[in-house]
Amino acid sequence: MTKKEKSKKDSQLLIRINSEQRDAFLSKCEDLDTSAAREIRRFIKQFLKEHEEKKSS
């Protein structure tokens, strides 16, 4: 399996947040030259990694 196949994004996650938080988040992502989707994926990966380590300890 190639890296491209492993990282294929084939699902969506719909969340509801208030518009002020959304706007502030999008603005900060733009300031940091990143995308909201990239940062949310990064958060999810880190969250899963942290909780996987705690589970196996």
mmCIF file as Biopython writes it, N, C-alpha, C and O atoms, coordinates in Angstrom:
data_model
#
loop_
_atom_site.group_PDB
_atom_site.id
_atom_site.type_symbol
_atom_site.label_atom_id
_atom_site.label_alt_id
_atom_site.label_comp_id
_atom_site.label_asym_id
_atom_site.label_entity_id
_atom_site.label_seq_id
_atom_site.pdbx_PDB_ins_code
_atom_site.Cartn_x
_atom_site.Cartn_y
_atom_site.Cartn_z
_atom_site.occupancy
_atom_site.B_iso_or_equiv
_atom_site.auth_seq_id
_atom_site.auth_asym_id
_atom_site.pdbx_PDB_model_num
ATOM 1   N N  . MET A ? 1  ? 0.851   -1.181 0.000  1.0 0.0 1  A 1 
ATOM 2   C CA . MET A ? 1  ? 0.000   0.000  0.000  1.0 0.0 1  A 1 
ATOM 3   C C  . MET A ? 1  ? 0.897   1.244  0.000  1.0 0.0 1  A 1 
ATOM 4   O O  . MET A ? 1  ? 1.815   1.365  0.811  1.0 0.0 1  A 1 
ATOM 5   N N  . THR A ? 2  ? 0.616   2.143  -0.906 1.0 0.0 2  A 1 
ATOM 6   C CA . THR A ? 2  ? 1.412   3.368  -0.995 1.0 0.0 2  A 1 
ATOM 7   C C  . THR A ? 2  ? 0.934   4.375  0.048  1.0 0.0 2  A 1 
ATOM 8   O O  . THR A ? 2  ? -0.151  4.239  0.615  1.0 0.0 2  A 1 
ATOM 9   N N  . LYS A ? 3  ? 1.768   5.390  0.289  1.0 0.0 3  A 1 
ATOM 10  C CA . LYS A ? 3  ? 1.401   6.439  1.248  1.0 0.0 3  A 1 
ATOM 11  C C  . LYS A ? 3  ? 0.120   7.134  0.805  1.0 0.0 3  A 1 
ATOM 12  O O  . LYS A ? 3  ? -0.724  7.484  1.629  1.0 0.0 3  A 1 
ATOM 13  N N  . LYS A ? 4  ? -0.015  7.329  -0.499 1.0 0.0 4  A 1 
ATOM 14  C CA . LYS A ? 4  ? -1.205  8.001  -1.020 1.0 0.0 4  A 1 
ATOM 15  C C  . LYS A ? 4  ? -2.462  7.191  -0.706 1.0 0.0 4  A 1 
ATOM 16  O O  . LYS A ? 4  ? -3.493  7.760  -0.348 1.0 0.0 4  A 1 
ATOM 17  N N  . GLU A ? 5  ? -2.380  5.870  -0.837 1.0 0.0 5  A 1 
ATOM 18  C CA . GLU A ? 5  ? -3.526  5.016  -0.539 1.0 0.0 5  A 1 
ATOM 19  C C  . GLU A ? 5  ? -3.859  5.037  0.947  1.0 0.0 5  A 1 
ATOM 20  O O  . GLU A ? 5  ? -5.032  5.042  1.319  1.0 0.0 5  A 1 
ATOM 21  N N  . LYS A ? 6  ? -2.828  5.051  1.805  1.0 0.0 6  A 1 
ATOM 22  C CA . LYS A ? 6  ? -3.064  5.054  3.244  1.0 0.0 6  A 1 
ATOM 23  C C  . LYS A ? 6  ? -3.707  6.344  3.718  1.0 0.0 6  A 1 
ATOM 24  O O  . LYS A ? 6  ? -4.509  6.324  4.652  1.0 0.0 6  A 1 
ATOM 25  N N  . SER A ? 7  ? -3.376  7.459  3.098  1.0 0.0 7  A 1 
ATOM 26  C CA . SER A ? 7  ? -3.885  8.745  3.567  1.0 0.0 7  A 1 
ATOM 27  C C  . SER A ? 7  ? -5.130  9.213  2.808  1.0 0.0 7  A 1 
ATOM 28  O O  . SER A ? 7  ? -5.546  10.363 2.941  1.0 0.0 7  A 1 
ATOM 29  N N  . LYS A ? 8  ? -5.713  8.327  2.023  1.0 0.0 8  A 1 
ATOM 30  C CA . LYS A ? 8  ? -6.907  8.709  1.267  1.0 0.0 8  A 1 
ATOM 31  C C  . LYS A ? 8  ? -8.017  9.123  2.227  1.0 0.0 8  A 1 
ATOM 32  O O  . LYS A ? 8  ? -8.345  8.408  3.174  1.0 0.0 8  A 1 
ATOM 33  N N  . LYS A ? 9  ? -8.567  10.259 1.966  1.0 0.0 9  A 1 
ATOM 34  C CA . LYS A ? 9  ? -9.634  10.784 2.816  1.0 0.0 9  A 1 
ATOM 35  C C  . LYS A ? 9  ? -10.971 10.419 2.178  1.0 0.0 9  A 1 
ATOM 36  O O  . LYS A ? 9  ? -11.341 10.948 1.130  1.0 0.0 9  A 1 
ATOM 37  N N  . ASP A ? 10 ? -11.679 9.513  2.823  1.0 0.0 10 A 1 
ATOM 38  C CA . ASP A ? 10 ? -12.895 8.999  2.220  1.0 0.0 10 A 1 
ATOM 39  C C  . ASP A ? 10 ? -14.122 9.141  3.128  1.0 0.0 10 A 1 
ATOM 40  O O  . ASP A ? 10 ? -15.145 8.498  2.896  1.0 0.0 10 A 1 
ATOM 41  N N  . SER A ? 11 ? -14.017 9.978  4.150  1.0 0.0 11 A 1 
ATOM 42  C CA . SER A ? 11 ? -15.135 10.138 5.065  1.0 0.0 11 A 1 
ATOM 43  C C  . SER A ? 11 ? -15.179 11.585 5.547  1.0 0.0 11 A 1 
ATOM 44  O O  . SER A ? 11 ? -14.182 12.305 5.498  1.0 0.0 11 A 1 
ATOM 45  N N  . GLN A ? 12 ? -16.348 11.992 6.011  1.0 0.0 12 A 1 
ATOM 46  C CA . GLN A ? 12 ? -16.522 13.342 6.525  1.0 0.0 12 A 1 
ATOM 47  C C  . GLN A ? 12 ? -17.045 13.287 7.945  1.0 0.0 12 A 1 
ATOM 48  O O  . GLN A ? 12 ? -17.681 12.314 8.350  1.0 0.0 12 A 1 
ATOM 49  N N  . LEU A ? 13 ? -16.770 14.347 8.702  1.0 0.0 13 A 1 
ATOM 50  C CA . LEU A ? 13 ? -17.259 14.500 10.060 1.0 0.0 13 A 1 
ATOM 51  C C  . LEU A ? 13 ? -17.924 15.864 10.143 1.0 0.0 13 A 1 
ATOM 52  O O  . LEU A ? 13 ? -17.281 16.889 9.916  1.0 0.0 13 A 1 
ATOM 53  N N  . LEU A ? 14 ? -19.183 15.874 10.461 1.0 0.0 14 A 1 
ATOM 54  C CA . LEU A ? 14 ? -19.915 17.131 10.564 1.0 0.0 14 A 1 
ATOM 55  C C  . LEU A ? 14 ? -20.026 17.503 12.034 1.0 0.0 14 A 1 
ATOM 56  O O  . LEU A ? 14 ? -20.493 16.709 12.851 1.0 0.0 14 A 1 
ATOM 57  N N  . ILE A ? 15 ? -19.592 18.716 12.367 1.0 0.0 15 A 1 
ATOM 58  C CA . ILE A ? 15 ? -19.693 19.185 13.746 1.0 0.0 15 A 1 
ATOM 59  C C  . ILE A ? 15 ? -20.426 20.519 13.765 1.0 0.0 15 A 1 
ATOM 60  O O  . ILE A ? 15 ? -20.454 21.249 12.774 1.0 0.0 15 A 1 
ATOM 61  N N  . ARG A ? 16 ? -21.008 20.814 14.897 1.0 0.0 16 A 1 
ATOM 62  C CA . ARG A ? 16 ? -21.675 22.105 15.061 1.0 0.0 16 A 1 
ATOM 63  C C  . ARG A ? 16 ? -20.951 22.881 16.158 1.0 0.0 16 A 1 
ATOM 64  O O  . ARG A ? 16 ? -20.782 22.392 17.274 1.0 0.0 16 A 1 
ATOM 65  N N  . ILE A ? 17 ? -20.532 24.089 15.822 1.0 0.0 17 A 1 
ATOM 66  C CA . ILE A ? 17 ? -19.926 24.993 16.792 1.0 0.0 17 A 1 
ATOM 67  C C  . ILE A ? 17 ? -20.523 26.374 16.563 1.0 0.0 17 A 1 
ATOM 68  O O  . ILE A ? 17 ? -21.121 26.640 15.520 1.0 0.0 17 A 1 
ATOM 69  N N  . ASN A ? 18 ? -20.355 27.248 17.550 1.0 0.0 18 A 1 
ATOM 70  C CA . ASN A ? 18 ? -20.945 28.576 17.339 1.0 0.0 18 A 1 
ATOM 71  C C  . ASN A ? 18 ? -20.124 29.346 16.307 1.0 0.0 18 A 1 
ATOM 72  O O  . ASN A ? 18 ? -18.938 29.082 16.108 1.0 0.0 18 A 1 
ATOM 73  N N  . SER A ? 19 ? -20.769 30.281 15.673 1.0 0.0 19 A 1 
ATOM 74  C CA . SER A ? 19 ? -20.145 30.981 14.548 1.0 0.0 19 A 1 
ATOM 75  C C  . SER A ? 19 ? -18.941 31.820 14.973 1.0 0.0 19 A 1 
ATOM 76  O O  . SER A ? 19 ? -18.009 31.996 14.189 1.0 0.0 19 A 1 
ATOM 77  N N  . GLU A ? 20 ? -18.946 32.337 16.194 1.0 0.0 20 A 1 
ATOM 78  C CA . GLU A ? 20 ? -17.799 33.124 16.650 1.0 0.0 20 A 1 
ATOM 79  C C  . GLU A ? 20 ? -16.553 32.246 16.768 1.0 0.0 20 A 1 
ATOM 80  O O  . GLU A ? 20 ? -15.469 32.653 16.350 1.0 0.0 20 A 1 
ATOM 81  N N  . GLN A ? 21 ? -16.700 31.043 17.335 1.0 0.0 21 A 1 
ATOM 82  C CA . GLN A ? 21 ? -15.567 30.119 17.441 1.0 0.0 21 A 1 
ATOM 83  C C  . GLN A ? 21 ? -15.088 29.697 16.056 1.0 0.0 21 A 1 
ATOM 84  O O  . GLN A ? 21 ? -13.886 29.640 15.796 1.0 0.0 21 A 1 
ATOM 85  N N  . ARG A ? 22 ? -16.027 29.405 15.182 1.0 0.0 22 A 1 
ATOM 86  C CA . ARG A ? 22 ? -15.676 28.993 13.814 1.0 0.0 22 A 1 
ATOM 87  C C  . ARG A ? 22 ? -14.888 30.087 13.115 1.0 0.0 22 A 1 
ATOM 88  O O  . ARG A ? 22 ? -13.845 29.818 12.519 1.0 0.0 22 A 1 
ATOM 89  N N  . ASP A ? 23 ? -15.376 31.314 13.181 1.0 0.0 23 A 1 
ATOM 90  C CA . ASP A ? 23 ? -14.710 32.425 12.512 1.0 0.0 23 A 1 
ATOM 91  C C  . ASP A ? 23 ? -13.313 32.667 13.092 1.0 0.0 23 A 1 
ATOM 92  O O  . ASP A ? 23 ? -12.362 32.908 12.347 1.0 0.0 23 A 1 
ATOM 93  N N  . ALA A ? 24 ? -13.192 32.603 14.424 1.0 0.0 24 A 1 
ATOM 94  C CA . ALA A ? 24 ? -11.892 32.805 15.059 1.0 0.0 24 A 1 
ATOM 95  C C  . ALA A ? 24 ? -10.926 31.688 14.667 1.0 0.0 24 A 1 
ATOM 96  O O  . ALA A ? 24 ? -9.751  31.946 14.407 1.0 0.0 24 A 1 
ATOM 97  N N  . PHE A ? 25 ? -11.415 30.452 14.625 1.0 0.0 25 A 1 
ATOM 98  C CA . PHE A ? 25 ? -10.575 29.316 14.245 1.0 0.0 25 A 1 
ATOM 99  C C  . PHE A ? 25 ? -10.104 29.444 12.805 1.0 0.0 25 A 1 
ATOM 100 O O  . PHE A ? 25 ? -8.920  29.265 12.521 1.0 0.0 25 A 1 
ATOM 101 N N  . LEU A ? 26 ? -11.012 29.749 11.902 1.0 0.0 26 A 1 
ATOM 102 C CA . LEU A ? 26 ? -10.638 29.903 10.500 1.0 0.0 26 A 1 
ATOM 103 C C  . LEU A ? 26 ? -9.647  31.052 10.314 1.0 0.0 26 A 1 
ATOM 104 O O  . LEU A ? 26 ? -8.705  30.948 9.528  1.0 0.0 26 A 1 
ATOM 105 N N  . SER A ? 27 ? -9.865  32.130 11.030 1.0 0.0 27 A 1 
ATOM 106 C CA . SER A ? 27 ? -8.957  33.269 10.942 1.0 0.0 27 A 1 
ATOM 107 C C  . SER A ? 27 ? -7.560  32.909 11.441 1.0 0.0 27 A 1 
ATOM 108 O O  . SER A ? 27 ? -6.562  33.268 10.816 1.0 0.0 27 A 1 
ATOM 109 N N  . LYS A ? 28 ? -7.492  32.198 12.569 1.0 0.0 28 A 1 
ATOM 110 C CA . LYS A ? 28 ? -6.195  31.800 13.115 1.0 0.0 28 A 1 
ATOM 111 C C  . LYS A ? 28 ? -5.505  30.813 12.171 1.0 0.0 28 A 1 
ATOM 112 O O  . LYS A ? 28 ? -4.291  30.893 11.983 1.0 0.0 28 A 1 
ATOM 113 N N  . CYS A ? 29 ? -6.246  29.900 11.585 1.0 0.0 29 A 1 
ATOM 114 C CA . CYS A ? 29 ? -5.656  28.969 10.611 1.0 0.0 29 A 1 
ATOM 115 C C  . CYS A ? 29 ? -5.071  29.737 9.431  1.0 0.0 29 A 1 
ATOM 116 O O  . CYS A ? 29 ? -3.976  29.428 8.961  1.0 0.0 29 A 1 
ATOM 117 N N  . GLU A ? 30 ? -5.797  30.726 8.961  1.0 0.0 30 A 1 
ATOM 118 C CA . GLU A ? 30 ? -5.299  31.542 7.850  1.0 0.0 30 A 1 
ATOM 119 C C  . GLU A ? 30 ? -4.027  32.294 8.257  1.0 0.0 30 A 1 
ATOM 120 O O  . GLU A ? 30 ? -3.066  32.358 7.491  1.0 0.0 30 A 1 
ATOM 121 N N  . ASP A ? 31 ? -4.030  32.858 9.459  1.0 0.0 31 A 1 
ATOM 122 C CA . ASP A ? 31 ? -2.841  33.558 9.961  1.0 0.0 31 A 1 
ATOM 123 C C  . ASP A ? 31 ? -1.627  32.634 10.003 1.0 0.0 31 A 1 
ATOM 124 O O  . ASP A ? 31 ? -0.500  33.063 9.752  1.0 0.0 31 A 1 
ATOM 125 N N  . LEU A ? 32 ? -1.867  31.364 10.322 1.0 0.0 32 A 1 
ATOM 126 C CA . LEU A ? 32 ? -0.791  30.380 10.460 1.0 0.0 32 A 1 
ATOM 127 C C  . LEU A ? 32 ? -0.512  29.631 9.164  1.0 0.0 32 A 1 
ATOM 128 O O  . LEU A ? 32 ? 0.273   28.682 9.152  1.0 0.0 32 A 1 
ATOM 129 N N  . ASP A ? 33 ? -1.152  30.052 8.065  1.0 0.0 33 A 1 
ATOM 130 C CA . ASP A ? 33 ? -0.954  29.446 6.753  1.0 0.0 33 A 1 
ATOM 131 C C  . ASP A ? 33 ? -1.224  27.942 6.765  1.0 0.0 33 A 1 
ATOM 132 O O  . ASP A ? 33 ? -0.431  27.147 6.261  1.0 0.0 33 A 1 
ATOM 133 N N  . THR A ? 34 ? -2.364  27.573 7.353  1.0 0.0 34 A 1 
ATOM 134 C CA . THR A ? 34 ? -2.797  26.179 7.380  1.0 0.0 34 A 1 
ATOM 135 C C  . THR A ? 34 ? -4.294  26.163 7.106  1.0 0.0 34 A 1 
ATOM 136 O O  . THR A ? 34 ? -4.920  27.214 6.968  1.0 0.0 34 A 1 
ATOM 137 N N  . SER A ? 35 ? -4.853  24.982 7.028  1.0 0.0 35 A 1 
ATOM 138 C CA . SER A ? 35 ? -6.295  24.887 6.806  1.0 0.0 35 A 1 
ATOM 139 C C  . SER A ? 35 ? -6.978  24.327 8.051  1.0 0.0 35 A 1 
ATOM 140 O O  . SER A ? 35 ? -6.361  23.629 8.855  1.0 0.0 35 A 1 
ATOM 141 N N  . ALA A ? 36 ? -8.248  24.643 8.191  1.0 0.0 36 A 1 
ATOM 142 C CA . ALA A ? 36 ? -9.016  24.122 9.311  1.0 0.0 36 A 1 
ATOM 143 C C  . ALA A ? 36 ? -9.051  22.596 9.258  1.0 0.0 36 A 1 
ATOM 144 O O  . ALA A ? 36 ? -8.898  21.939 10.288 1.0 0.0 36 A 1 
ATOM 145 N N  . ALA A ? 37 ? -9.247  22.037 8.091  1.0 0.0 37 A 1 
ATOM 146 C CA . ALA A ? 37 ? -9.306  20.582 7.959  1.0 0.0 37 A 1 
ATOM 147 C C  . ALA A ? 37 ? -7.990  19.944 8.398  1.0 0.0 37 A 1 
ATOM 148 O O  . ALA A ? 37 ? -7.993  18.937 9.106  1.0 0.0 37 A 1 
ATOM 149 N N  . ARG A ? 38 ? -6.881  20.519 7.984  1.0 0.0 38 A 1 
ATOM 150 C CA . ARG A ? 38 ? -5.570  19.972 8.366  1.0 0.0 38 A 1 
ATOM 151 C C  . ARG A ? 38 ? -5.403  19.988 9.883  1.0 0.0 38 A 1 
ATOM 152 O O  . ARG A ? 38 ? -4.924  19.016 10.467 1.0 0.0 38 A 1 
ATOM 153 N N  . GLU A ? 39 ? -5.793  21.082 10.514 1.0 0.0 39 A 1 
ATOM 154 C CA . GLU A ? 39 ? -5.630  21.193 11.966 1.0 0.0 39 A 1 
ATOM 155 C C  . GLU A ? 39 ? -6.568  20.249 12.713 1.0 0.0 39 A 1 
ATOM 156 O O  . GLU A ? 39 ? -6.190  19.693 13.744 1.0 0.0 39 A 1 
ATOM 157 N N  . ILE A ? 40 ? -7.765  20.066 12.213 1.0 0.0 40 A 1 
ATOM 158 C CA . ILE A ? 40 ? -8.688  19.130 12.863 1.0 0.0 40 A 1 
ATOM 159 C C  . ILE A ? 40 ? -8.193  17.697 12.701 1.0 0.0 40 A 1 
ATOM 160 O O  . ILE A ? 40 ? -8.278  16.902 13.637 1.0 0.0 40 A 1 
ATOM 161 N N  . ARG A ? 41 ? -7.669  17.355 11.502 1.0 0.0 41 A 1 
ATOM 162 C CA . ARG A ? 41 ? -7.085  16.020 11.314 1.0 0.0 41 A 1 
ATOM 163 C C  . ARG A ? 41 ? -5.903  15.818 12.251 1.0 0.0 41 A 1 
ATOM 164 O O  . ARG A ? 41 ? -5.746  14.744 12.830 1.0 0.0 41 A 1 
ATOM 165 N N  . ARG A ? 42 ? -5.065  16.851 12.404 1.0 0.0 42 A 1 
ATOM 166 C CA . ARG A ? 42 ? -3.912  16.767 13.300 1.0 0.0 42 A 1 
ATOM 167 C C  . ARG A ? 42 ? -4.372  16.540 14.742 1.0 0.0 42 A 1 
ATOM 168 O O  . ARG A ? 42 ? -3.794  15.730 15.466 1.0 0.0 42 A 1 
ATOM 169 N N  . PHE A ? 43 ? -5.410  17.257 15.147 1.0 0.0 43 A 1 
ATOM 170 C CA . PHE A ? 43 ? -5.953  17.089 16.495 1.0 0.0 43 A 1 
ATOM 171 C C  . PHE A ? 43 ? -6.447  15.658 16.704 1.0 0.0 43 A 1 
ATOM 172 O O  . PHE A ? 43 ? -6.154  15.040 17.727 1.0 0.0 43 A 1 
ATOM 173 N N  . ILE A ? 44 ? -7.193  15.135 15.738 1.0 0.0 44 A 1 
ATOM 174 C CA . ILE A ? 44 ? -7.746  13.783 15.864 1.0 0.0 44 A 1 
ATOM 175 C C  . ILE A ? 44 ? -6.628  12.750 15.959 1.0 0.0 44 A 1 
ATOM 176 O O  . ILE A ? 44 ? -6.686  11.849 16.796 1.0 0.0 44 A 1 
ATOM 177 N N  . LYS A ? 45 ? -5.606  12.874 15.101 1.0 0.0 45 A 1 
ATOM 178 C CA . LYS A ? 45 ? -4.475  11.939 15.144 1.0 0.0 45 A 1 
ATOM 179 C C  . LYS A ? 45 ? -3.787  11.979 16.501 1.0 0.0 45 A 1 
ATOM 180 O O  . LYS A ? 45 ? -3.495  10.934 17.082 1.0 0.0 45 A 1 
ATOM 181 N N  . GLN A ? 46 ? -3.525  13.186 17.011 1.0 0.0 46 A 1 
ATOM 182 C CA . GLN A ? 46 ? -2.865  13.332 18.305 1.0 0.0 46 A 1 
ATOM 183 C C  . GLN A ? 46 ? -3.731  12.792 19.428 1.0 0.0 46 A 1 
ATOM 184 O O  . GLN A ? 46 ? -3.223  12.121 20.327 1.0 0.0 46 A 1 
ATOM 185 N N  . PHE A ? 47 ? -4.999  13.062 19.398 1.0 0.0 47 A 1 
ATOM 186 C CA . PHE A ? 47 ? -5.945  12.581 20.408 1.0 0.0 47 A 1 
ATOM 187 C C  . PHE A ? 47 ? -5.946  11.062 20.448 1.0 0.0 47 A 1 
ATOM 188 O O  . PHE A ? 47 ? -5.869  10.462 21.521 1.0 0.0 47 A 1 
ATOM 189 N N  . LEU A ? 48 ? -6.035  10.437 19.273 1.0 0.0 48 A 1 
ATOM 190 C CA . LEU A ? 48 ? -6.039  8.973  19.214 1.0 0.0 48 A 1 
ATOM 191 C C  . LEU A ? 48 ? -4.721  8.391  19.707 1.0 0.0 48 A 1 
ATOM 192 O O  . LEU A ? 48 ? -4.705  7.382  20.411 1.0 0.0 48 A 1 
ATOM 193 N N  . LYS A ? 49 ? -3.618  9.031  19.333 1.0 0.0 49 A 1 
ATOM 194 C CA . LYS A ? 49 ? -2.307  8.565  19.762 1.0 0.0 49 A 1 
ATOM 195 C C  . LYS A ? 49 ? -2.184  8.635  21.289 1.0 0.0 49 A 1 
ATOM 196 O O  . LYS A ? 49 ? -1.730  7.681  21.921 1.0 0.0 49 A 1 
ATOM 197 N N  . GLU A ? 50 ? -2.585  9.750  21.871 1.0 0.0 50 A 1 
ATOM 198 C CA . GLU A ? 50 ? -2.509  9.918  23.324 1.0 0.0 50 A 1 
ATOM 199 C C  . GLU A ? 50 ? -3.354  8.893  24.053 1.0 0.0 50 A 1 
ATOM 200 O O  . GLU A ? 50 ? -2.917  8.335  25.060 1.0 0.0 50 A 1 
ATOM 201 N N  . HIS A ? 51 ? -4.532  8.641  23.573 1.0 0.0 51 A 1 
ATOM 202 C CA . HIS A ? 51 ? -5.432  7.721  24.253 1.0 0.0 51 A 1 
ATOM 203 C C  . HIS A ? 51 ? -5.084  6.266  23.994 1.0 0.0 51 A 1 
ATOM 204 O O  . HIS A ? 51 ? -5.402  5.399  24.808 1.0 0.0 51 A 1 
ATOM 205 N N  . GLU A ? 52 ? -4.444  5.990  22.888 1.0 0.0 52 A 1 
ATOM 206 C CA . GLU A ? 52 ? -3.963  4.642  22.622 1.0 0.0 52 A 1 
ATOM 207 C C  . GLU A ? 52 ? -2.843  4.300  23.604 1.0 0.0 52 A 1 
ATOM 208 O O  . GLU A ? 52 ? -2.808  3.194  24.142 1.0 0.0 52 A 1 
ATOM 209 N N  . GLU A ? 53 ? -1.930  5.241  23.838 1.0 0.0 53 A 1 
ATOM 210 C CA . GLU A ? 53 ? -0.818  5.024  24.764 1.0 0.0 53 A 1 
ATOM 211 C C  . GLU A ? 53 ? -1.326  4.810  26.175 1.0 0.0 53 A 1 
ATOM 212 O O  . GLU A ? 53 ? -0.822  3.934  26.878 1.0 0.0 53 A 1 
ATOM 213 N N  . LYS A ? 54 ? -2.307  5.584  26.612 1.0 0.0 54 A 1 
ATOM 214 C CA . LYS A ? 54 ? -2.849  5.448  27.957 1.0 0.0 54 A 1 
ATOM 215 C C  . LYS A ? 54 ? -3.560  4.115  28.127 1.0 0.0 54 A 1 
ATOM 216 O O  . LYS A ? 54 ? -3.490  3.501  29.191 1.0 0.0 54 A 1 
ATOM 217 N N  . LYS A ? 55 ? -4.246  3.666  27.080 1.0 0.0 55 A 1 
ATOM 218 C CA . LYS A ? 55 ? -4.980  2.404  27.126 1.0 0.0 55 A 1 
ATOM 219 C C  . LYS A ? 55 ? -4.034  1.228  27.299 1.0 0.0 55 A 1 
ATOM 220 O O  . LYS A ? 55 ? -4.326  0.301  28.054 1.0 0.0 55 A 1 
ATOM 221 N N  . SER A ? 56 ? -2.889  1.257  26.596 1.0 0.0 56 A 1 
ATOM 222 C CA . SER A ? 56 ? -1.952  0.138  26.628 1.0 0.0 56 A 1 
ATOM 223 C C  . SER A ? 56 ? -1.029  0.181  27.837 1.0 0.0 56 A 1 
ATOM 224 O O  . SER A ? 56 ? -0.273  -0.765 28.058 1.0 0.0 56 A 1 
ATOM 225 N N  . SER A ? 57 ? -1.069  1.257  28.633 1.0 0.0 57 A 1 
ATOM 226 C CA . SER A ? 57 ? -0.189  1.380  29.811 1.0 0.0 57 A 1 
ATOM 227 C C  . SER A ? 57 ? -0.744  0.599  30.979 1.0 0.0 57 A 1 
ATOM 228 O O  . SER A ? 57 ? -0.143  0.584  32.053 1.0 0.0 57 A 1 
#
